[in-house]
Amino acid sequence: MIFNNRYLNLGEEFYHKTPPVPVLNPNLIIFNHDLAAEFPASLSKLDHQTLVELFSGNLIPDSSIPLAMAYAGHQFGQFNPQLGDGRAIYLGELERRDGSVVDVQLKGSGRTRFSRSGDGRSALGPVLREYLVSEAMFKLKVPTTRALAAVTTGEQVIREQLIPGGVITRVASSFIRVGSFQYFAAQQNIEALEKLSHYVIERNYPELQHTDSPHLALLASVVTRQAKLIAQWMQVGFIHGVMNTDNMSIAGETIDYGPCAFMDTYRHKQVYSYIDSMGRYAYSNQPKIGLWNLTRLAETLLPLINDDIDEAVEMAKDVLGNYMEIYDDAWLQGMRGKCGLSEKGDSEADRALLQELFNIMAQNKADFTLTFYYLSQLNLLSNEKDEQLKNLFVDPQAIEKWLVKWRERLILDSLSDEERQSQMLSLNPVYIPRNHQIEMAIRAAEDNDDFEPFHALHEVLQKPFDYQPGKDSYMRPPRPEEEIENTFCGT
């Protein structure tokens, strides 16, 4: 692995050089061969023991200069001027075979200057959760960080009790966050903001380098990517759990899989995060929180956008004013696709039809994923396949009435059942990483050193849109005794 270290050129105020803390007895849980194939052949050719040492942090390639990044952030609305990588260490940039560049980071690799009172380690459970969910998101076609490898450390971490430790190796288009800009804005360090902005543009938005106002263009580009990303979260029933500004990627990827979860029974205000007691980051709040976070980014860029701050504010407002329209358009386009509707229909009528479906799902405790999967199999002129869908609803008549309206709307599109169903099935997964299944995999690994449930679940999630015979248990929602109401970030 040959790393580049361009981030170092920004200056020492951006990071603290720190090596991973070696672990006692690491073992490789999983290595992502498909992702590794995107990089030069040297990575795939490494022997097993070298992979173990590399992805545990015990072996650092000569070309890597490990560091912890500095950043700030609003956490549940409260600003913390110094956060930084408290349990993650950045190894550097890797070039893909196609010439694009990604960042590589170890998470759970030991204390850094930014760990505060933490140990810098990760329990095994959050490592397994992030590996499963981030790779599932990739297969669901949602922009995301990727997981390259996961290892056990052979050591215990202290949480409420002693728990086996783990390290995950993450790959991202960028690990720069909104909070990275906030860190320097809080210090009124305009020079550092300028450096950071140019670095992000060069790395992630090179098409903006020669625009008249690159910093304003950067804001507009991040707004667009984030609006579209959150629309995709909503379309698969994903709840991030901690949409703090330090957890919002400047590259428009899903990042930092802590107390995240996919929705089972649909609820507008569903929350899974144990720490989100007020529901700030509930499912239905995610779009407006995205705008709130982007407004914090805009505030940091004002001095770069225009020397006249009042003028800069107006320019930033114009850009932020586009967010909801971009989000609404992306949401409608995606939801139309999930429901087999083309753009031939009236947008507001389609939006009302879709919202009515969500209201019926909420009132009748229908499963999010299975509702759309079973809807994908229905015919226009026959209701012979409706029963499976209706069985998801407490009151089947409620969805029956909606299906009448839906079929009336489908007539506008003049697609055959086969064409429409094929399109819908390519957008509506059979399998998602359900919370109770993840928990079963974690329990088996942490309690019994048994990784078979983890590997079995991961294998199913590699083909989320394909029905897999014999895998029906991975489709079903949790039974009442299996429901997981709270997830945790692992710190």
C-alpha positions as CSV (number, residue, x, y, z in Angstrom):
1,M,0.0,0.0,0.0
2,I,1.6,3.2,-1.2
3,F,0.1,6.2,0.7
4,N,0.1,9.9,-0.3
5,N,0.1,12.4,2.6
6,R,-1.2,15.6,1.0
7,Y,-3.2,16.4,4.1
8,L,0.0,17.0,6.0
9,N,0.7,20.0,3.7
10,L,-2.1,21.9,5.3
11,G,0.0,22.5,8.4
12,E,0.2,21.1,11.9
13,E,-2.8,23.1,13.2
14,F,-5.0,20.7,11.2
15,Y,-3.9,17.5,12.9
16,H,-1.7,15.8,15.4
17,K,0.7,13.1,14.2
18,T,0.1,10.0,16.3
19,P,0.6,6.3,15.6
20,P,-1.9,3.6,16.4
21,V,-1.5,1.9,19.7
22,P,-0.5,-1.7,19.1
23,V,-2.9,-4.4,20.2
24,L,-2.1,-7.7,21.9
25,N,-3.4,-10.5,19.7
26,P,-5.3,-9.4,16.6
27,N,-7.3,-11.6,14.3
28,L,-8.8,-10.9,11.0
29,I,-12.6,-11.1,11.0
30,I,-13.2,-10.0,7.4
31,F,-11.3,-8.5,4.5
32,N,-13.2,-6.8,1.7
33,H,-11.7,-8.4,-1.4
34,D,-14.1,-6.6,-3.8
35,L,-13.1,-3.2,-2.4
36,A,-9.4,-4.2,-2.3
37,A,-9.6,-5.0,-6.0
38,E,-10.1,-1.3,-6.8
39,F,-6.6,-0.6,-5.6
40,P,-3.2,-1.6,-7.0
41,A,-2.6,-5.4,-6.9
42,S,-0.1,-5.1,-4.0
43,L,-3.0,-4.9,-1.5
44,S,-4.8,-8.1,-2.6
45,K,-1.5,-10.0,-2.7
46,L,-0.7,-9.4,1.0
47,D,-0.6,-12.6,3.0
48,H,-3.0,-13.2,5.8
49,Q,-0.7,-12.3,8.7
50,T,0.4,-9.1,7.0
51,L,-3.3,-8.1,6.6
52,V,-3.9,-8.8,10.3
53,E,-1.0,-6.7,11.4
54,L,-1.8,-3.9,8.9
55,F,-5.5,-3.6,9.8
56,S,-5.0,-3.8,13.5
57,G,-2.5,-0.9,13.4
58,N,0.4,-3.0,14.5
59,L,2.1,-2.5,11.1
60,I,2.3,0.9,9.5
61,P,3.4,1.1,5.9
62,D,6.6,3.2,5.4
63,S,4.6,5.5,3.1
64,S,2.0,6.3,5.8
65,I,2.3,9.2,8.3
66,P,-0.5,8.5,10.8
67,L,-2.4,11.4,12.2
68,A,-5.6,12.4,14.0
69,M,-7.6,15.2,12.4
70,A,-8.8,18.2,14.3
71,Y,-12.4,19.4,14.1
72,A,-15.2,20.9,16.1
73,G,-18.9,20.4,15.9
74,H,-22.4,21.0,17.1
75,Q,-23.5,18.0,19.1
76,F,-27.3,17.9,19.6
77,G,-27.3,21.6,18.9
78,Q,-24.5,22.5,21.4
79,F,-21.2,23.7,20.0
80,N,-18.0,22.0,21.1
81,P,-15.0,24.0,19.8
82,Q,-12.6,21.0,19.9
83,L,-13.5,17.4,19.1
84,G,-11.2,15.7,16.6
85,D,-10.4,12.1,15.9
86,G,-10.6,10.6,19.4
87,R,-10.5,7.0,18.3
88,A,-9.6,7.2,14.6
89,I,-6.3,7.5,12.9
90,Y,-5.8,8.6,9.4
91,L,-3.2,6.6,7.4
92,G,-3.3,8.7,4.2
93,E,-4.6,8.7,0.6
94,L,-4.7,5.7,-1.7
95,E,-5.1,5.9,-5.4
96,R,-7.6,3.6,-7.1
97,R,-6.9,1.8,-10.4
98,D,-9.2,4.4,-12.1
99,G,-7.1,7.3,-10.9
100,S,-9.5,8.5,-8.2
101,V,-8.2,9.0,-4.6
102,V,-9.7,7.9,-1.3
103,D,-8.7,8.4,2.3
104,V,-8.0,5.4,4.6
105,Q,-8.6,5.4,8.4
106,L,-8.3,3.0,11.3
107,K,-11.1,3.4,13.9
108,G,-10.7,2.0,17.3
109,S,-6.9,2.2,17.1
110,G,-6.1,3.9,20.4
111,R,-5.8,7.2,22.2
112,T,-5.0,10.5,20.4
113,R,-4.7,14.0,21.5
114,F,-8.4,14.4,20.9
115,S,-9.6,11.4,22.9
116,R,-10.3,13.5,26.0
117,S,-11.2,11.0,28.7
118,G,-11.8,8.2,26.3
119,D,-9.6,5.1,25.6
120,G,-9.5,5.6,21.9
121,R,-10.7,2.0,21.4
122,S,-13.8,0.5,20.0
123,A,-15.8,-2.4,21.3
124,L,-16.3,-5.2,18.8
125,G,-20.0,-4.6,18.4
126,P,-19.8,-1.1,16.8
127,V,-17.1,-2.4,14.5
128,L,-19.4,-5.2,13.3
129,R,-22.3,-2.8,13.0
130,E,-20.4,-0.3,10.9
131,Y,-19.0,-3.0,8.6
132,L,-22.4,-4.5,8.0
133,V,-24.3,-1.3,7.6
134,S,-21.8,0.7,5.5
135,E,-21.4,-2.2,3.1
136,A,-25.1,-2.7,2.9
137,M,-25.6,1.0,2.2
138,F,-23.1,0.7,-0.7
139,K,-25.1,-2.3,-2.1
140,L,-28.3,-0.2,-1.7
141,K,-26.6,2.4,-3.9
142,V,-26.5,5.1,-1.2
143,P,-23.2,7.2,-1.1
144,T,-21.2,6.0,1.9
145,T,-17.9,5.3,3.4
146,R,-16.7,1.8,2.9
147,A,-15.3,-0.9,5.1
148,L,-12.0,-2.5,4.0
149,A,-11.4,-4.8,6.9
150,A,-12.3,-5.6,10.5
151,V,-10.2,-7.2,13.2
152,T,-10.5,-8.3,16.8
153,T,-7.8,-7.0,19.0
154,G,-7.4,-9.8,21.5
155,E,-8.0,-7.2,24.2
156,Q,-11.0,-6.1,26.3
157,V,-12.4,-2.5,26.5
158,I,-14.2,-1.2,29.5
159,R,-17.7,0.1,29.0
160,E,-20.5,-0.9,31.3
161,Q,-18.6,-4.2,31.5
162,L,-15.5,-5.7,29.8
163,I,-16.2,-6.3,26.1
164,P,-13.9,-7.6,23.3
165,G,-12.3,-4.9,21.3
166,G,-12.1,-4.4,17.5
167,V,-10.7,-2.1,14.8
168,I,-12.4,-1.3,11.5
169,T,-10.5,0.1,8.5
170,R,-12.7,2.7,6.7
171,V,-12.3,4.2,3.2
172,A,-13.9,7.5,2.2
173,S,-13.8,10.1,-0.5
174,S,-13.0,12.4,2.4
175,F,-13.0,12.5,6.1
176,I,-13.3,16.3,6.2
177,R,-16.5,17.3,8.0
178,V,-18.6,20.4,8.4
179,G,-17.0,20.4,11.9
180,S,-13.6,20.7,10.3
181,F,-14.5,24.1,9.0
182,Q,-16.2,25.1,12.3
183,Y,-12.9,24.3,14.1
184,F,-11.1,27.1,12.3
185,A,-14.1,29.5,12.1
186,A,-14.3,29.4,15.9
187,Q,-10.7,30.5,16.0
188,Q,-11.3,33.2,13.4
189,N,-8.5,31.6,11.4
190,I,-9.3,32.7,7.9
191,E,-6.0,31.5,6.5
192,A,-6.7,28.0,7.7
193,L,-10.3,28.1,6.3
194,E,-8.9,29.2,3.0
195,K,-6.4,26.3,2.9
196,L,-9.1,23.8,3.9
197,S,-11.5,25.0,1.3
198,H,-9.0,24.8,-1.5
199,Y,-7.9,21.3,-0.3
200,V,-11.5,20.1,-0.4
201,I,-12.1,21.7,-3.8
202,E,-9.0,20.1,-5.3
203,R,-9.7,16.7,-3.8
204,N,-13.5,16.4,-4.1
205,Y,-14.8,19.2,-6.4
206,P,-12.0,19.8,-8.9
207,E,-14.6,21.2,-11.4
208,L,-15.0,24.2,-9.1
209,Q,-11.3,25.4,-9.2
210,H,-11.8,27.9,-12.0
211,T,-15.2,29.2,-11.1
212,D,-15.7,32.9,-10.3
213,S,-16.6,32.2,-6.7
214,P,-15.2,28.8,-5.8
215,H,-16.1,29.0,-2.1
216,L,-19.7,29.8,-2.9
217,A,-19.7,27.1,-5.5
218,L,-18.3,24.7,-2.9
219,L,-21.2,25.5,-0.6
220,A,-23.7,25.0,-3.4
221,S,-22.1,21.6,-4.3
222,V,-22.2,20.3,-0.8
223,V,-25.8,21.5,-0.4
224,T,-26.7,19.5,-3.5
225,R,-24.9,16.3,-2.5
226,Q,-26.3,16.4,1.1
227,A,-29.9,17.1,0.0
228,K,-29.8,14.1,-2.4
229,L,-28.0,11.9,0.1
230,I,-30.6,12.5,2.8
231,A,-33.4,11.9,0.3
232,Q,-31.8,8.5,-0.3
233,W,-31.7,7.8,3.4
234,M,-35.4,8.5,3.6
235,Q,-36.1,6.2,0.7
236,V,-34.6,3.2,2.4
237,G,-35.8,3.9,5.9
238,F,-32.4,4.7,7.3
239,I,-32.0,6.7,10.5
240,H,-28.5,8.1,11.1
241,G,-28.9,8.7,14.8
242,V,-26.3,11.4,15.4
243,M,-26.5,14.0,12.6
244,N,-24.1,16.3,14.5
245,T,-22.1,18.7,12.3
246,D,-18.9,16.7,13.0
247,N,-20.7,13.6,11.5
248,M,-21.6,15.3,8.2
249,S,-19.1,14.6,5.4
250,I,-18.1,17.4,3.1
251,A,-18.1,14.9,0.3
252,G,-21.8,14.0,0.6
253,E,-21.2,10.5,1.9
254,T,-22.9,8.7,4.8
255,I,-20.3,8.7,7.6
256,D,-19.9,7.6,11.2
257,Y,-22.2,4.7,11.7
258,G,-22.9,4.9,15.4
259,P,-26.4,4.4,16.8
260,C,-27.9,4.1,13.3
261,A,-30.6,1.7,12.2
262,F,-33.0,0.9,9.4
263,M,-36.7,1.2,10.2
264,D,-38.8,-1.9,10.8
265,T,-42.4,-0.7,11.6
266,Y,-42.9,2.7,10.0
267,R,-43.1,5.7,12.3
268,H,-42.7,9.3,11.2
269,K,-40.7,10.2,14.3
270,Q,-38.8,6.9,14.8
271,V,-35.7,7.2,16.9
272,Y,-33.2,4.4,17.7
273,S,-30.3,6.3,19.2
274,Y,-30.1,5.9,23.0
275,I,-28.6,9.3,23.3
276,D,-31.3,11.1,21.2
277,S,-33.8,11.3,24.1
278,M,-35.5,14.4,22.6
279,G,-35.9,13.0,19.0
280,R,-33.7,15.7,17.4
281,Y,-32.5,13.3,14.8
282,A,-35.7,11.3,14.3
283,Y,-36.4,9.9,10.8
284,S,-38.8,12.7,9.7
285,N,-36.4,15.4,11.1
286,Q,-33.4,14.4,9.0
287,P,-34.1,16.7,6.0
288,K,-34.4,19.8,8.1
289,I,-31.4,18.9,10.3
290,G,-29.4,18.5,7.1
291,L,-30.3,22.2,6.3
292,W,-29.4,23.2,9.8
293,N,-26.0,21.6,9.5
294,L,-25.4,23.2,6.1
295,T,-26.3,26.6,7.5
296,R,-23.5,26.1,10.0
297,L,-21.1,25.3,7.1
298,A,-22.3,28.5,5.3
299,E,-21.4,30.5,8.4
300,T,-17.8,29.3,8.3
301,L,-17.4,30.2,4.6
302,L,-18.8,33.8,4.8
303,P,-15.4,35.5,5.0
304,L,-14.3,33.5,1.9
305,I,-17.4,34.2,-0.1
306,N,-17.2,38.0,0.0
307,D,-15.3,40.6,1.9
308,D,-18.6,42.4,2.6
309,I,-20.1,40.0,5.2
310,D,-23.7,41.3,4.6
311,E,-23.3,40.6,0.9
312,A,-21.8,37.2,1.7
313,V,-24.8,36.4,3.9
314,E,-27.2,37.2,1.1
315,M,-25.3,35.0,-1.3
316,A,-25.2,32.1,1.1
317,K,-28.9,32.5,1.8
318,D,-29.6,32.2,-1.9
319,V,-27.7,28.9,-2.0
320,L,-29.2,27.5,1.1
321,G,-32.6,28.5,-0.2
322,N,-32.2,25.8,-2.9
323,Y,-31.8,23.0,-0.4
324,M,-35.4,22.0,0.2
325,E,-36.3,22.2,-3.5
326,I,-33.3,19.9,-4.3
327,Y,-34.3,17.6,-1.5
328,D,-38.0,17.5,-2.4
329,D,-37.2,16.8,-6.1
330,A,-34.8,14.0,-5.2
331,W,-37.3,12.5,-2.7
332,L,-40.2,12.6,-5.1
333,Q,-38.1,11.1,-7.9
334,G,-36.9,8.3,-5.7
335,M,-40.3,7.6,-4.2
336,R,-42.0,7.6,-7.5
337,G,-39.5,5.0,-8.6
338,K,-40.1,2.9,-5.5
339,C,-43.9,3.0,-6.3
340,G,-43.6,2.4,-10.0
341,L,-44.7,5.9,-11.0
342,S,-43.2,7.8,-13.9
343,E,-42.9,11.6,-14.1
344,K,-46.0,11.8,-16.3
345,G,-48.2,12.5,-13.3
346,D,-48.8,15.8,-11.6
347,S,-46.0,16.3,-9.0
348,E,-48.2,17.5,-6.2
349,A,-50.8,14.8,-6.8
350,D,-48.1,12.2,-6.7
351,R,-46.6,13.7,-3.6
352,A,-50.0,13.6,-1.9
353,L,-50.5,10.0,-2.9
354,L,-47.1,9.0,-1.5
355,Q,-47.6,10.9,1.7
356,E,-51.0,9.2,2.1
357,L,-49.2,5.8,1.9
358,F,-46.8,6.8,4.6
359,N,-49.7,7.9,6.8
360,I,-51.5,4.6,6.3
361,M,-48.2,2.7,7.0
362,A,-47.8,4.7,10.3
363,Q,-51.4,4.2,11.4
364,N,-51.3,0.4,10.6
365,K,-47.8,-0.4,11.9
366,A,-46.6,-1.7,8.5
367,D,-43.0,-2.7,7.9
368,F,-41.2,-0.1,5.8
369,T,-39.1,-2.4,3.6
370,L,-41.6,-5.2,3.0
371,T,-44.4,-2.7,2.1
372,F,-42.4,-1.5,-0.9
373,Y,-41.1,-5.0,-1.8
374,Y,-44.6,-6.5,-1.9
375,L,-46.0,-3.5,-3.7
376,S,-43.4,-4.1,-6.4
377,Q,-45.0,-7.5,-7.2
378,L,-48.6,-6.3,-7.7
379,N,-50.4,-6.2,-11.0
380,L,-52.3,-3.3,-12.5
381,L,-55.5,-5.1,-13.4
382,S,-55.6,-7.9,-10.9
383,N,-55.5,-7.9,-7.1
384,E,-54.7,-11.6,-6.8
385,K,-51.2,-10.8,-5.3
386,D,-52.4,-8.2,-2.9
387,E,-52.8,-10.4,0.1
388,Q,-49.1,-10.5,1.2
389,L,-49.1,-6.7,1.2
390,K,-52.4,-6.3,3.0
391,N,-51.2,-8.7,5.8
392,L,-48.6,-6.1,6.8
393,F,-51.4,-3.7,7.9
394,V,-53.5,-3.8,11.0
395,D,-56.4,-2.6,8.9
396,P,-56.1,-4.2,5.5
397,Q,-59.0,-2.0,4.1
398,A,-56.9,1.1,4.6
399,I,-54.3,-0.1,2.1
400,E,-57.0,-1.5,-0.2
401,K,-58.4,2.0,-0.7
402,W,-55.0,3.4,-1.4
403,L,-54.3,0.6,-3.9
404,V,-57.3,1.7,-5.9
405,K,-55.9,5.2,-6.2
406,W,-52.4,3.8,-7.0
407,R,-53.7,1.6,-9.8
408,E,-55.7,4.5,-11.3
409,R,-52.4,6.5,-11.3
410,L,-50.5,3.7,-13.0
411,I,-52.8,3.9,-16.0
412,L,-51.0,7.2,-17.0
413,D,-47.7,5.4,-17.4
414,S,-48.7,2.7,-19.9
415,L,-46.0,0.2,-18.7
416,S,-46.6,-3.5,-18.7
417,D,-46.6,-5.2,-15.3
418,E,-43.3,-6.9,-16.1
419,E,-41.6,-3.6,-17.0
420,R,-42.9,-1.7,-14.0
421,Q,-42.2,-4.6,-11.6
422,S,-38.7,-5.0,-12.8
423,Q,-38.0,-1.3,-12.3
424,M,-39.5,-1.3,-8.8
425,L,-37.7,-4.5,-7.7
426,S,-34.4,-2.8,-8.7
427,L,-35.1,0.0,-6.2
428,N,-37.0,-1.9,-3.4
429,P,-34.7,-4.2,-1.4
430,V,-35.7,-7.6,-0.1
431,Y,-33.1,-7.5,2.6
432,I,-31.8,-4.7,4.8
433,P,-29.5,-4.9,7.9
434,R,-32.3,-5.2,10.4
435,N,-31.4,-4.1,13.9
436,H,-32.3,-7.4,15.6
437,Q,-30.2,-9.4,13.1
438,I,-27.2,-7.1,13.7
439,E,-27.7,-7.5,17.4
440,M,-27.8,-11.3,17.1
441,A,-24.5,-11.2,15.1
442,I,-22.9,-8.9,17.7
443,R,-24.1,-11.1,20.6
444,A,-22.7,-14.2,19.0
445,A,-19.4,-12.5,18.3
446,E,-18.9,-10.7,21.7
447,D,-20.4,-13.4,23.9
448,N,-19.3,-16.6,22.2
449,D,-16.5,-15.6,19.8
450,D,-18.8,-16.9,17.0
451,F,-18.7,-14.9,13.8
452,E,-20.8,-17.2,11.7
453,P,-24.0,-15.1,12.1
454,F,-22.0,-12.0,11.1
455,H,-20.7,-13.6,7.9
456,A,-24.1,-15.1,7.1
457,L,-25.9,-11.8,7.4
458,H,-23.2,-10.0,5.5
459,E,-23.4,-12.5,2.6
460,V,-27.2,-12.0,2.3
461,L,-26.8,-8.2,2.3
462,Q,-24.4,-8.4,-0.7
463,K,-27.5,-8.9,-2.9
464,P,-30.2,-6.9,-1.2
465,F,-32.5,-6.7,-4.3
466,D,-32.4,-10.4,-5.1
467,Y,-34.7,-12.8,-3.5
468,Q,-32.5,-15.6,-2.0
469,P,-34.3,-19.0,-1.5
470,G,-33.9,-20.3,2.0
471,K,-33.1,-16.8,3.4
472,D,-36.6,-15.7,4.4
473,S,-35.6,-15.3,8.0
474,Y,-33.5,-12.3,6.9
475,M,-36.6,-10.7,5.4
476,R,-38.9,-10.7,8.3
477,P,-39.3,-7.9,10.9
478,P,-38.4,-8.7,14.5
479,R,-40.9,-10.5,16.7
480,P,-41.9,-8.4,19.8
481,E,-39.3,-10.0,22.0
482,E,-36.6,-9.3,19.3
483,E,-37.2,-5.6,18.9
484,I,-34.2,-3.4,19.5
485,E,-35.4,0.0,20.7
486,N,-32.0,1.6,21.4
487,T,-28.6,1.5,19.6
488,F,-25.3,2.9,20.9
489,C,-22.4,4.7,19.4
490,G,-19.7,2.5,21.1
491,T,-17.8,5.2,23.0
